[in-house]
Amino acid sequence: MKKFTWGHGVVIALLSFMAFILSMLFLFPNGQKNSEMVTDNYYEEELKYQDVIDAKKRADNLQEKPVYNQDKTGIKITFPKDYDNSNTTVKFVLNRTDDQNLDIHKSVQLDASKSFLIPAQVLKLGNYTLRLNWTKDKTDYRMDYDVIWK
């Protein structure tokens, strides 16, 4: 029987390295199923981002801001009681961080209590980013909330 030499070690190292590379090639693309970009037209949205910064700054300067609460019925966004919702349009985007198919985009009307509800039936367990946009007298406002739906 032959002795084990350094040449045998090099061959074993090369074969194990090749097996490792091939396993990476075939196994890891399956784990990349849900890694999607937030938007398909990234460049156009980047050009408009100064408007987003200005809208966030205006929302931060408000005395009373909209708040969100979540319970078993869903996510409720409530505007301040003294908020005049005439000439106001409210939109929200609920972005799912891991699956673009679960995103929710909607324009809503505020009810008599100056709030609206995102029902629990449309939400799946996981992390969301809630982007609340509203326009009051042709002035844009925006607030972002991190939401963990359980």
Accessible surface in RSA format (square Angstrom, percent):
REM  Atomic radii and reference values for relative SASA: ProtOr
REM  Chains: A
REM  Algorithm: Lee & Richards
REM  Probe-radius: 1.40
REM  Slices: 20
REM RES _ NUM      All-atoms   Total-Side   Main-Chain    Non-polar    All polar
REM                ABS   REL    ABS   REL    ABS   REL    ABS   REL    ABS   REL
RES MET A   1   239.86 124.2 150.05  99.3  89.80 213.8 129.29 109.9 110.57 146.5
RES LYS A   2   179.24  87.4 156.82  96.2  22.42  53.4 106.30  95.7  72.94  77.7
RES LYS A   3   173.23  84.5 160.30  98.4  12.93  30.8 109.61  98.7  63.62  67.8
RES PHE A   4   145.65  72.9 113.57  70.3  32.08  83.5 116.56  70.7  29.09  83.3
RES THR A   5    66.59  47.4  59.46  60.3   7.13  17.0  58.13  78.1   8.46  12.8
RES TRP A   6   211.18  84.7 196.59  95.2  14.59  34.3 176.07  93.9  35.11  57.0
RES GLY A   7    27.08  33.4   0.00   N/A  27.08  33.4  25.98  71.3   1.10   2.5
RES HIS A   8    78.15  42.7  75.02  52.1   3.13   8.0  51.51  53.1  26.64  31.0
RES GLY A   9    26.77  33.0   0.00   N/A  26.77  33.0  21.52  59.1   5.25  11.7
RES VAL A  10    72.78  47.9  69.74  63.1   3.03   7.3  72.08  62.6   0.69   1.9
RES VAL A  11    83.14  54.7  82.19  74.4   0.95   2.3  83.14  72.2   0.00   0.0
RES ILE A  12   100.15  57.0  98.86  73.6   1.29   3.1  99.56  71.7   0.59   1.6
RES ALA A  13    57.55  52.9  48.93  75.5   8.62  19.6  54.35  76.5   3.20   8.5
RES LEU A  14   103.77  57.8 103.29  73.9   0.47   1.2 103.77  72.9   0.00   0.0
RES LEU A  15   103.83  57.8  98.94  70.8   4.89  12.3  99.25  69.7   4.58  12.3
RES SER A  16    66.11  55.9  53.99  72.0  12.13  27.9  45.74  97.4  20.37  28.5
RES PHE A  17   119.21  59.6 114.77  71.1   4.45  11.6 118.83  72.0   0.39   1.1
RES MET A  18   105.23  54.5 103.33  68.4   1.90   4.5  77.69  66.1  27.54  36.5
RES ALA A  19    60.94  56.0  50.39  77.8  10.55  24.0  56.28  79.3   4.66  12.3
RES PHE A  20   111.76  55.9 106.03  65.7   5.73  14.9 111.18  67.4   0.58   1.7
RES ILE A  21    81.62  46.4  80.92  60.3   0.70   1.7  80.92  58.3   0.70   1.9
RES LEU A  22    92.39  51.5  92.24  66.0   0.16   0.4  92.39  64.9   0.00   0.0
RES SER A  23    44.80  37.9  36.89  49.2   7.91  18.2  33.51  71.4  11.29  15.8
RES MET A  24    77.21  40.0  72.22  47.8   4.99  11.9  65.60  55.8  11.61  15.4
RES LEU A  25   107.36  59.8  96.60  69.1  10.76  27.0 102.72  72.1   4.64  12.5
RES PHE A  26   138.59  69.3 125.68  77.8  12.91  33.6 127.89  77.5  10.70  30.6
RES LEU A  27   122.51  68.2 112.99  80.8   9.52  23.9 113.02  79.4   9.49  25.5
RES PHE A  28   118.99  59.5 117.32  72.7   1.67   4.4 118.71  72.0   0.28   0.8
RES PRO A  29    78.59  57.3  63.02  57.4  15.56  56.6  66.93  55.3  11.65  72.4
RES ASN A  30    94.12  64.9  85.74  82.9   8.38  20.2  21.22  51.1  72.90  70.5
RES GLY A  31    67.79  83.6   0.00   N/A  67.79  83.6  36.86 101.2  30.93  69.3
RES GLN A  32   112.68  63.0 101.76  74.4  10.92  26.0  33.50  71.3  79.18  60.1
RES LYS A  33   158.61  77.4 131.03  80.4  27.58  65.7  85.10  76.6  73.51  78.3
RES ASN A  34    83.49  57.6  75.29  72.8   8.20  19.7  13.47  32.4  70.03  67.7
RES SER A  35    80.09  67.7  47.44  63.3  32.65  75.2  48.63 103.6  31.46  44.1
RES GLU A  36    80.61  46.3  46.06  34.8  34.55  82.3  32.12  62.1  48.49  39.6
RES MET A  37   121.50  62.9 105.80  70.0  15.71  37.4  73.94  62.9  47.56  63.0
RES VAL A  38   104.76  68.9  81.77  74.0  22.99  55.4  88.94  77.3  15.82  42.9
RES THR A  39    21.73  15.5  18.22  18.5   3.51   8.4  15.50  20.8   6.22   9.4
RES ASP A  40   129.89  91.0  95.78  95.3  34.11  80.7  38.03  89.5  91.86  91.6
RES ASN A  41    77.07  53.1  71.40  69.0   5.67  13.7  25.31  60.9  51.77  50.0
RES TYR A  42   127.81  59.7 126.07  71.7   1.74   4.5  89.19  67.0  38.62  47.6
RES TYR A  43   149.42  69.8 146.81  83.5   2.62   6.8 109.77  82.5  39.65  48.9
RES GLU A  44    91.10  52.3  89.46  67.7   1.64   3.9  46.20  89.4  44.91  36.7
RES GLU A  45    80.36  46.1  76.27  57.7   4.09   9.7  23.68  45.8  56.68  46.3
RES GLU A  46    92.85  53.3  81.48  61.6  11.37  27.1  30.49  59.0  62.35  50.9
RES LEU A  47   119.00  66.3  90.94  65.1  28.07  70.6  93.86  65.9  25.15  67.7
RES LYS A  48   122.21  59.6 119.03  73.0   3.19   7.6  69.62  62.7  52.59  56.0
RES TYR A  49    91.69  42.8  91.69  52.2   0.00   0.0  65.38  49.1  26.31  32.4
RES GLN A  50   104.74  58.6 101.07  73.9   3.67   8.7  52.58 111.9  52.15  39.6
RES ASP A  51    92.35  64.7  87.85  87.4   4.51  10.7  28.15  66.3  64.20  64.0
RES VAL A  52    31.19  20.5  29.39  26.6   1.80   4.3  31.19  27.1   0.00   0.0
RES ILE A  53    68.14  38.8  66.15  49.3   1.99   4.8  67.02  48.3   1.11   3.0
RES ASP A  54    49.30  34.5  47.46  47.2   1.85   4.4  10.56  24.8  38.75  38.6
RES ALA A  55     5.54   5.1   5.54   8.5   0.00   0.0   5.54   7.8   0.00   0.0
RES LYS A  56    61.86  30.2  61.30  37.6   0.56   1.3  34.32  30.9  27.53  29.3
RES LYS A  57   122.61  59.8 119.68  73.4   2.94   7.0  72.87  65.6  49.75  53.0
RES ARG A  58    86.76  36.4  82.82  42.2   3.94   9.4  38.84  53.1  47.92  29.0
RES ALA A  59     0.14   0.1   0.14   0.2   0.00   0.0   0.14   0.2   0.00   0.0
RES ASP A  60    90.95  63.7  77.10  76.7  13.85  32.8  21.14  49.8  69.81  69.6
RES ASN A  61   111.45  76.9  86.05  83.2  25.40  61.2  29.86  71.9  81.59  78.9
RES LEU A  62    54.40  30.3  47.38  33.9   7.01  17.6  49.72  34.9   4.68  12.6
RES GLN A  63   176.04  98.4 143.69 105.0  32.36  77.0  60.09 127.9 115.96  87.9
RES GLU A  64   100.10  57.5  87.86  66.5  12.23  29.1  35.49  68.6  64.61  52.7
RES LYS A  65    72.65  35.4  59.26  36.4  13.39  31.9  34.86  31.4  37.79  40.3
RES PRO A  66     3.02   2.2   1.10   1.0   1.92   7.0   1.10   0.9   1.92  12.0
RES VAL A  67    80.85  53.2  79.58  72.0   1.28   3.1  80.85  70.3   0.00   0.0
RES TYR A  68    60.62  28.3  46.57  26.5  14.05  36.6  23.51  17.7  37.11  45.7
RES ASN A  69    91.81  63.3  86.42  83.5   5.39  13.0  29.52  71.0  62.29  60.2
RES GLN A  70    71.10  39.8  43.94  32.1  27.16  64.7  22.67  48.3  48.42  36.7
RES ASP A  71    88.39  61.9  73.88  73.5  14.51  34.3  43.99 103.5  44.40  44.3
RES LYS A  72   186.81  91.1 158.72  97.4  28.08  66.9 111.88 100.7  74.93  79.8
RES THR A  73    73.73  52.4  63.76  64.6   9.97  23.8  62.81  84.4  10.92  16.5
RES GLY A  74     0.45   0.6   0.00   N/A   0.45   0.6   0.00   0.0   0.45   1.0
RES ILE A  75     0.00   0.0   0.00   0.0   0.00   0.0   0.00   0.0   0.00   0.0
RES LYS A  76    88.00  42.9  88.00  54.0   0.00   0.0  38.29  34.5  49.71  53.0
RES ILE A  77     0.00   0.0   0.00   0.0   0.00   0.0   0.00   0.0   0.00   0.0
RES THR A  78    29.97  21.3  28.77  29.2   1.20   2.9  24.58  33.0   5.40   8.2
RES PHE A  79     2.02   1.0   0.90   0.6   1.12   2.9   1.21   0.7   0.80   2.3
RES PRO A  80    17.94  13.1   7.40   6.7  10.54  38.3  17.64  14.6   0.30   1.8
RES LYS A  81   148.44  72.4 134.92  82.8  13.53  32.2 111.15 100.0  37.29  39.7
RES ASP A  82   118.83  83.2  84.14  83.7  34.70  82.1  50.38 118.6  68.45  68.3
RES TYR A  83    36.37  17.0  30.44  17.3   5.93  15.4  35.73  26.8   0.65   0.8
RES ASP A  84    86.49  60.6  77.85  77.5   8.63  20.4  36.11  85.0  50.38  50.2
RES ASN A  85    54.36  37.5  42.93  41.5  11.43  27.5   1.98   4.8  52.39  50.6
RES SER A  86    58.72  49.6  49.19  65.6   9.53  22.0  48.91 104.2   9.81  13.7
RES ASN A  87   115.10  79.4  85.48  82.6  29.62  71.3  23.92  57.6  91.18  88.1
RES THR A  88    19.39  13.8   1.37   1.4  18.02  42.9   1.37   1.8  18.02  27.2
RES THR A  89    76.66  54.5  74.36  75.4   2.30   5.5  67.83  91.1   8.84  13.4
RES VAL A  90     3.92   2.6   2.39   2.2   1.53   3.7   2.39   2.1   1.53   4.1
RES LYS A  91   111.22  54.3 111.21  68.2   0.01   0.0  54.22  48.8  57.00  60.7
RES PHE A  92     4.89   2.4   4.26   2.6   0.63   1.6   4.26   2.6   0.63   1.8
RES VAL A  93    29.85  19.6  29.85  27.0   0.00   0.0  29.85  25.9   0.00   0.0
RES LEU A  94     0.00   0.0   0.00   0.0   0.00   0.0   0.00   0.0   0.00   0.0
RES ASN A  95    16.12  11.1  16.12  15.6   0.00   0.0   8.98  21.6   7.13   6.9
RES ARG A  96    31.24  13.1  20.55  10.5  10.69  25.5   0.00   0.0  31.24  18.9
RES THR A  97    95.85  68.2  57.14  57.9  38.71  92.3  55.39  74.4  40.46  61.2
RES ASP A  98    61.99  43.4  58.80  58.5   3.19   7.6  30.08  70.8  31.91  31.8
RES ASP A  99    34.40  24.1  33.20  33.0   1.20   2.8   3.97   9.4  30.43  30.3
RES GLN A 100    77.05  43.1  67.93  49.6   9.12  21.7  20.03  42.6  57.02  43.2
RES ASN A 101   131.99  91.0  98.85  95.5  33.13  79.8  29.32  70.6 102.67  99.2
RES LEU A 102    51.08  28.4  45.10  32.3   5.98  15.0  49.04  34.4   2.04   5.5
RES ASP A 103    33.95  23.8  13.89  13.8  20.06  47.4   3.21   7.5  30.74  30.7
RES ILE A 104    30.60  17.4  27.37  20.4   3.23   7.8  30.60  22.0   0.00   0.0
RES HIS A 105   126.10  68.9  99.00  68.8  27.10  69.3  75.92  78.2  50.18  58.4
RES LYS A 106   121.98  59.5 110.37  67.7  11.61  27.7  62.80  56.5  59.18  63.0
RES SER A 107    77.56  65.5  54.25  72.4  23.31  53.7  37.51  79.9  40.05  56.1
RES VAL A 108    27.37  18.0  17.62  16.0   9.75  23.5  24.16  21.0   3.22   8.7
RES GLN A 109   152.65  85.4 134.81  98.5  17.84  42.5  59.95 127.6  92.70  70.3
RES LEU A 110    23.05  12.8   2.47   1.8  20.58  51.7   2.47   1.7  20.58  55.4
RES ASP A 111    75.54  52.9  61.76  61.5  13.78  32.6  45.93 108.1  29.62  29.5
RES ALA A 112   109.95 101.1  69.35 107.0  40.60  92.3  83.11 117.0  26.84  71.1
RES SER A 113    48.70  41.1  39.42  52.6   9.27  21.4  42.68  90.9   6.02   8.4
RES LYS A 114    48.28  23.6  48.28  29.6   0.00   0.0   7.49   6.7  40.79  43.4
RES SER A 115     0.67   0.6   0.54   0.7   0.13   0.3   0.48   1.0   0.20   0.3
RES PHE A 116    13.87   6.9   8.04   5.0   5.83  15.2  13.87   8.4   0.00   0.0
RES LEU A 117    84.12  46.8  61.41  43.9  22.71  57.1  61.41  43.1  22.71  61.1
RES ILE A 118     2.11   1.2   1.27   0.9   0.84   2.0   2.11   1.5   0.00   0.0
RES PRO A 119    54.05  39.4  54.05  49.3   0.00   0.0  54.05  44.6   0.00   0.0
RES ALA A 120    22.95  21.1  16.14  24.9   6.81  15.5  16.31  23.0   6.64  17.6
RES GLN A 121   148.98  83.3 121.27  88.6  27.71  66.0  68.80 146.4  80.18  60.8
RES VAL A 122    72.92  48.0  55.69  50.4  17.22  41.5  62.68  54.5  10.24  27.8
RES LEU A 123    10.56   5.9   0.00   0.0  10.56  26.5   0.00   0.0  10.56  28.4
RES LYS A 124   110.14  53.7 107.14  65.7   3.00   7.1  63.76  57.4  46.38  49.4
RES LEU A 125   126.42  70.4 114.83  82.1  11.59  29.1 114.94  80.7  11.48  30.9
RES GLY A 126    22.40  27.6   0.00   N/A  22.40  27.6  20.98  57.6   1.42   3.2
RES ASN A 127    76.61  52.8  73.84  71.4   2.78   6.7  11.04  26.6  65.58  63.4
RES TYR A 128     3.64   1.7   0.22   0.1   3.41   8.9   0.00   0.0   3.64   4.5
RES THR A 129    28.74  20.4  28.74  29.1   0.00   0.0  13.35  17.9  15.39  23.3
RES LEU A 130     0.00   0.0   0.00   0.0   0.00   0.0   0.00   0.0   0.00   0.0
RES ARG A 131    62.13  26.1  62.13  31.7   0.00   0.0   6.20   8.5  55.93  33.9
RES LEU A 132     0.00   0.0   0.00   0.0   0.00   0.0   0.00   0.0   0.00   0.0
RES ASN A 133    46.31  31.9  46.00  44.5   0.31   0.8  18.44  44.4  27.87  26.9
RES TRP A 134     4.71   1.9   1.93   0.9   2.79   6.5   2.87   1.5   1.85   3.0
RES THR A 135    42.26  30.1  41.88  42.5   0.38   0.9  23.52  31.6  18.75  28.3
RES LYS A 136    35.56  17.3  33.93  20.8   1.63   3.9  29.33  26.4   6.23   6.6
RES ASP A 137    84.84  59.4  63.89  63.6  20.96  49.6  35.77  84.2  49.07  48.9
RES LYS A 138   200.12  97.6 166.00 101.9  34.12  81.2 112.81 101.5  87.32  93.0
RES THR A 139    45.99  32.7  42.87  43.5   3.12   7.4  20.36  27.3  25.63  38.7
RES ASP A 140    71.47  50.1  69.82  69.5   1.64   3.9  14.59  34.3  56.87  56.7
RES TYR A 141    35.29  16.5  33.83  19.3   1.45   3.8   4.61   3.5  30.68  37.8
RES ARG A 142    31.83  13.4  30.50  15.5   1.33   3.2   3.67   5.0  28.17  17.1
RES MET A 143    27.67  14.3  23.73  15.7   3.94   9.4  27.67  23.5   0.00   0.0
RES ASP A 144    55.23  38.7  27.75  27.6  27.49  65.0  19.22  45.2  36.02  35.9
RES TYR A 145    32.15  15.0  26.76  15.2   5.38  14.0  32.15  24.2   0.00   0.0
RES ASP A 146   119.34  83.6  99.82  99.4  19.52  46.2  33.49  78.8  85.86  85.6
RES VAL A 147     0.94   0.6   0.00   0.0   0.94   2.3   0.00   0.0   0.94   2.5
RES ILE A 148    99.75  56.8  93.11  69.4   6.64  16.0  93.11  67.0   6.64  18.0
RES TRP A 149    25.04  10.0  22.72  11.0   2.32   5.4  12.94   6.9  12.10  19.6
RES LYS A 150   183.02  89.3 142.91  87.7  40.10  95.5  98.66  88.8  84.36  89.9
END  Absolute sums over single chains surface
CHAIN  1 A    11245.5       9581.4       1664.1       6823.6       4421.8
END  Absolute sums over all chains
TOTAL         11245.5       9581.4       1664.1       6823.6       4421.8
